[in-house]
Amino acid sequence: MKPNIRTLTLVIGTLAGAFIGYRAAMTFIEQSEAENKSLPITAQQGLQVGLTALGVLKQITSISQNKK
């Protein structure tokens, strides 16, 4: 892969991940404030989100490995 394409892919991926994380956090905060709760999510929900994110990463990795 050319260095320019690699750098562009890393920058776009990083920005997309940061934006998605920001929007998820804002959604949790807004939901928490609307319901007057102190924590927007429980520990169990946080674990579920983390495991789902790992599953998505695993699928993305398998897609890129299939193209070789």
Steps between C-alpha positions, in 0.01 A plus 500: 500500500630846416600715800253776401206261488606340828521837674166614358335175610637539853387862525149429370462193722620690806267793437204271433566305820537817704178644358303180566636485856413866557143455374451187712622684810276798428201270453568330834537837675182642347305186591634512855410866542150442360437223754680679787739210556858534620648232273393486136568126474545210738815289522321220316401733214857631481631146474248421226608807302866403537441142388295620204783734399746210519268290283486775239880527501528124455264509202691786339825310546354184346375697198845643434661155540261344246617741227860373509 
